Amino acid sequence: MPEPVWAVVVTHNRRALLEQCLAALDAQTRRPDRILVVDNASTDGTFAWLAARGGVEVLALPENRGGA
């Protein structure tokens, strides 16, 4: 059995780009076993969209802690 593959995506107020990124991950020949989205306190509806979308784990941070 292959090793599990995770994708970690960090975002802050870039919902449209996040939608494209997650669609690309879903379209992979070998989709990641788990997808974690780190939401850096987005105010553009990202958290609600992710909750409705499903299929990903979300770590919602209380403040923007940056991308690194």
Backbone as a printed PyTorch tensor [residue, N CA C, xyz], in Angstrom:
tensor([[[  0.8400,  -1.1720,   0.0000],
         [  0.0000,   0.0000,   0.0000],
         [  0.8940,   1.2470,   0.0000]],

        [[  0.5720,   2.2480,  -0.8290],
         [  1.4090,   3.4530,  -0.8810],
         [  1.2760,   4.2780,   0.3980]],

        [[  2.2820,   5.0800,   0.6340],
         [  2.2530,   5.9960,   1.7740],
         [  1.1130,   6.9940,   1.6070]],

        [[  0.4840,   7.4170,   2.6950],
         [ -0.5800,   8.4160,   2.5770],
         [ -0.0160,   9.7560,   2.1160]],

        [[ -0.8150,  10.4490,   1.3520],
         [ -0.4300,  11.7610,   0.8280],
         [ -1.3720,  12.8100,   1.3900]],

        [[ -0.8020,  13.8460,   1.9600],
         [ -1.5590,  14.9860,   2.4680],
         [ -1.2750,  16.1890,   1.5760]],

        [[ -2.2630,  17.0350,   1.4310],
         [ -2.0610,  18.3520,   0.8200],
         [ -2.4360,  19.3720,   1.8820]],

        [[ -1.5580,  20.3340,   2.1050],
         [ -1.8210,  21.4090,   3.0580],
         [ -1.8610,  22.7060,   2.2640]],

        [[ -2.9800,  23.4050,   2.3640],
         [ -3.1820,  24.6490,   1.6250],
         [ -3.4270,  25.7580,   2.6400]],

        [[ -2.6460,  26.8240,   2.5520],
         [ -2.8040,  27.9690,   3.4470],
         [ -3.4800,  29.0830,   2.6670]],

        [[ -4.4820,  29.7100,   3.2840],
         [ -5.2200,  30.7470,   2.5740],
         [ -5.5900,  31.9010,   3.4960]],

        [[ -5.7670,  33.0580,   2.8840],
         [ -6.2810,  34.2450,   3.5800],
         [ -6.9620,  35.1310,   2.5450]],

        [[ -8.2710,  35.1630,   2.5960],
         [ -9.0750,  36.0310,   1.7180],
         [ -8.7670,  35.8430,   0.2310]],

        [[ -8.6220,  34.6010,  -0.1740],
         [ -8.3910,  34.2710,  -1.5910],
         [ -9.3110,  33.1270,  -1.9870]],

        [[-10.6000,  33.2700,  -1.6780],
         [-11.5340,  32.1710,  -1.8870],
         [-11.5740,  31.6960,  -3.3310]],

        [[-11.5940,  32.6030,  -4.2920],
         [-11.6610,  32.1950,  -5.7040],
         [-10.4510,  31.3450,  -6.0750]],

        [[ -9.2680,  31.7460,  -5.6290],
         [ -8.0630,  30.9590,  -5.9100],
         [ -8.0830,  29.6410,  -5.1470]],

        [[ -8.6320,  29.6450,  -3.9350],
         [ -8.7530,  28.4140,  -3.1590],
         [ -9.6710,  27.4260,  -3.8690]],

        [[-10.7680,  27.9180,  -4.4210],
         [-11.6820,  27.0480,  -5.1700],
         [-10.9520,  26.3820,  -6.3290]],

        [[-10.1400,  27.1390,  -7.0600],
         [ -9.3700,  26.5860,  -8.1730],
         [ -8.3450,  25.5650,  -7.6780]],

        [[ -7.6860,  25.8800,  -6.5780],
         [ -6.6660,  24.9950,  -6.0260],
         [ -7.2800,  23.6610,  -5.6070]],

        [[ -8.4000,  23.7030,  -4.8940],
         [ -9.0290,  22.4690,  -4.4300],
         [ -9.6010,  21.6650,  -5.6000]],

        [[-10.1060,  22.3480,  -6.6180],
         [-10.5840,  21.6360,  -7.8040],
         [ -9.4280,  20.9120,  -8.4890]],

        [[ -8.2720,  21.5540,  -8.5350],
         [ -7.0970,  20.9190,  -9.1400],
         [ -6.6490,  19.7080,  -8.3200]],

        [[ -6.6890,  19.8150,  -7.0070],
         [ -6.3370,  18.6730,  -6.1630],
         [ -7.3220,  17.5220,  -6.3690]],

        [[ -8.6010,  17.8430,  -6.4740],
         [ -9.6230,  16.8150,  -6.7090],
         [ -9.4220,  16.1110,  -8.0460]],

        [[ -8.8500,  16.8180,  -9.0200],
         [ -8.7000,  16.2760, -10.3650],
         [ -7.4080,  15.4820, -10.5620]],

        [[ -6.5870,  15.3960,  -9.5400],
         [ -5.3350,  14.6690,  -9.6540],
         [ -5.5860,  13.1900,  -9.9580]],

        [[ -4.6690,  12.5920, -10.6730],
         [ -4.7550,  11.1550, -10.9350],
         [ -4.7930,  10.3820,  -9.6210]],

        [[ -3.9630,  10.7880,  -8.6970],
         [ -4.0020,  10.2300,  -7.3520],
         [ -4.3360,  11.3770,  -6.4080]],

        [[ -5.6090,  11.4570,  -6.0450],
         [ -6.0550,  12.5170,  -5.1450],
         [ -5.3930,  12.3120,  -3.7860]],

        [[ -5.0260,  13.4110,  -3.1110],
         [ -4.4640,  13.2670,  -1.7680],
         [ -5.4350,  12.5220,  -0.8520]],

        [[ -4.8620,  11.7720,   0.0840],
         [ -5.6950,  11.0460,   1.0360],
         [ -6.4230,  12.0040,   1.9740]],

        [[ -5.7640,  13.0870,   2.2970],
         [ -6.3740,  14.1040,   3.1500],
         [ -5.9370,  15.4720,   2.6590]],

        [[ -6.8490,  16.4260,   2.7800],
         [ -6.5520,  17.8080,   2.4260],
         [ -6.8410,  18.6530,   3.6540]],

        [[ -5.8390,  19.4260,   4.0740],
         [ -5.9840,  20.3400,   5.2000],
         [ -5.8820,  21.7590,   4.6700]],

        [[ -6.9010,  22.5490,   4.9350],
         [ -6.8660,  23.9630,   4.5760],
         [ -6.6730,  24.7530,   5.8650]],

        [[ -5.6110,  25.5500,   5.9030],
         [ -5.3540,  26.4360,   7.0260],
         [ -5.9040,  27.8020,   6.6310]],

        [[ -6.9760,  28.2020,   7.2930],
         [ -7.6300,  29.4810,   6.9940],
         [ -7.1230,  30.5190,   7.9850]],

        [[ -6.3680,  31.4700,   7.4740],
         [ -5.7720,  32.5290,   8.2940],
         [ -6.7610,  33.6610,   8.5420]],

        [[ -7.8730,  33.3490,   9.2080],
         [ -8.8710,  34.3500,   9.6120],
         [ -9.4450,  35.1110,   8.4190]],

        [[ -9.7850,  34.3910,   7.3610],
         [-10.3790,  35.0290,   6.1870],
         [-11.7060,  35.6900,   6.5440]],

        [[-12.0050,  36.7680,   5.8480],
         [-13.2610,  37.4910,   6.0570],
         [-14.1080,  37.5130,   4.7820]],

        [[-13.7710,  36.6530,   3.8250],
         [-14.4510,  36.6530,   2.5250],
         [-15.4050,  35.4760,   2.3480]],

        [[-15.8010,  34.8360,   3.4510],
         [-16.7150,  33.7070,   3.3550],
         [-16.0390,  32.3730,   3.1330]],

        [[-14.7300,  32.3410,   3.2150],
         [-13.9820,  31.1040,   2.9780],
         [-14.4240,  29.9900,   3.9100]],

        [[-14.5210,  30.2680,   5.2050],
         [-14.8560,  29.2280,   6.1700],
         [-16.2270,  28.6290,   5.8840]],

        [[-17.2110,  29.4530,   5.6280],
         [-18.5610,  28.9570,   5.3270],
         [-18.5570,  28.1440,   4.0370]],

        [[-17.8230,  28.6030,   3.0320],
         [-17.7480,  27.8670,   1.7730],
         [-17.1120,  26.5020,   1.9820]],

        [[-16.0390,  26.4470,   2.7660],
         [-15.3790,  25.1790,   3.0380],
         [-16.3120,  24.2260,   3.7990]],

        [[-17.0560,  24.7550,   4.7540],
         [-17.9860,  23.9230,   5.5280],
         [-19.0550,  23.3250,   4.6200]],

        [[-19.5540,  24.1150,   3.6850],
         [-20.5800,  23.6320,   2.7570],
         [-19.9970,  22.6730,   1.7310]],

        [[-18.7700,  22.8850,   1.3280],
         [-18.1220,  22.0580,   0.3110],
         [-17.8350,  20.6610,   0.8480]],

        [[-17.2690,  20.5950,   2.0380],
         [-16.9000,  19.3030,   2.6080],
         [-15.6970,  18.7070,   1.9030]],

        [[-15.2680,  17.5460,   2.3720],
         [-14.1700,  16.8290,   1.7470],
         [-12.7900,  17.3130,   2.1160]],

        [[-12.7240,  18.3070,   3.0020],
         [-11.4400,  18.8150,   3.4540],
         [-11.5090,  19.0330,   4.9630]],

        [[-10.3530,  19.0050,   5.5830],
         [-10.2530,  19.3740,   6.9890],
         [ -9.8460,  20.8350,   7.0400]],

        [[-10.3750,  21.5670,   8.0010],
         [-10.1000,  22.9960,   8.0890],
         [ -9.5250,  23.3200,   9.4590]],

        [[ -8.4330,  24.0560,   9.4500],
         [ -7.8750,  24.6250,  10.6630],
         [ -8.1060,  26.1220,  10.5580]],

        [[ -9.0780,  26.6360,  11.3020],
         [ -9.4350,  28.0480,  11.2470],
         [ -8.6680,  28.7880,  12.3410]],

        [[ -7.7540,  29.6390,  11.9270],
         [ -6.9550,  30.3960,  12.8720],
         [ -7.6710,  31.6980,  13.2490]],

        [[ -7.4890,  32.1740,  14.4770],
         [ -8.1770,  33.3870,  14.9170],
         [ -7.5710,  34.6690,  14.3680]],

        [[ -6.3680,  34.5710,  13.8040],
         [ -5.7020,  35.7250,  13.2080],
         [ -4.8370,  35.2530,  12.0470]],

        [[ -4.4640,  36.1900,  11.1820],
         [ -3.6150,  35.8520,  10.0490],
         [ -2.1910,  35.7030,  10.5560]],

        [[ -1.6930,  34.4790,  10.5250],
         [ -0.3460,  34.2110,  11.0030],
         [  0.6440,  34.0320,   9.8530]],

        [[  0.2250,  34.3400,   8.6500],
         [  1.1150,  34.2640,   7.5010],
         [  1.1170,  32.9060,   6.8340]],

        [[  1.8350,  32.8190,   5.7430],
         [  1.8110,  31.6150,   4.9260],
         [  2.9690,  30.6640,   5.1350]],

        [[  3.8920,  31.0080,   5.9940],
         [  5.0550,  30.1370,   6.1740],
         [  5.1240,  29.5830,   7.5750]]])
